[in-house]
Amino acid sequence: MRVMVFSKAAKDVDMNAEPSAEMLEAFAAMDRFTEELAAPRDDERGELGVA
């Protein structure tokens, strides 16, 4: 399943600003979550398999 979310930017957002360390960690956490969802599973035990 793919989802795309659109929202209006706040007026005080600087479009050229680098993301903060907190935002980079949030993006990394979302990446890990997505990878876990896509990882093959062992059907019998329901555990993540080794990719």
C-alpha positions in Angstrom: 0.0 0.0 0.0 1.3 3.4 -0.9 0.1 6.6 0.7 0.9 10.2 -0.2 0.1 13.1 2.1 -0.2 16.7 1.1 -0.4 19.7 3.5 0.0 23.4 3.2 3.3 24.8 4.5 3.3 27.1 7.4 4.1 30.7 6.6 7.2 30.7 8.9 8.8 27.7 7.1 12.2 28.3 5.5 12.2 26.3 2.3 16.1 26.3 2.2 16.6 25.2 5.8 18.4 21.9 6.6 16.3 19.4 8.5 17.1 19.2 12.2 18.8 16.2 13.8 15.4 15.4 15.4 13.7 15.3 12.0 16.5 13.2 10.5 16.0 10.6 13.3 12.3 10.6 12.6 12.9 10.0 8.9 15.3 7.2 9.8 12.7 5.6 12.2 10.1 5.7 9.4 12.6 4.0 7.1 13.2 1.3 9.6 9.5 0.8 10.1 8.9 0.5 6.3 11.8 -2.0 6.0 10.3 -4.1 8.7 6.9 -4.1 6.9 8.6 -5.2 3.6 10.9 -7.8 5.2 10.0 -11.4 4.5 8.5 -13.3 7.4 8.7 -16.8 8.7 5.0 -17.9 8.3 5.2 -20.4 11.1 6.5 -18.2 13.9 5.5 -14.8 12.5 9.1 -13.5 13.1 11.1 -11.4 10.7 13.2 -13.4 8.3 16.8 -12.6 7.3 16.8 -10.7 4.0 
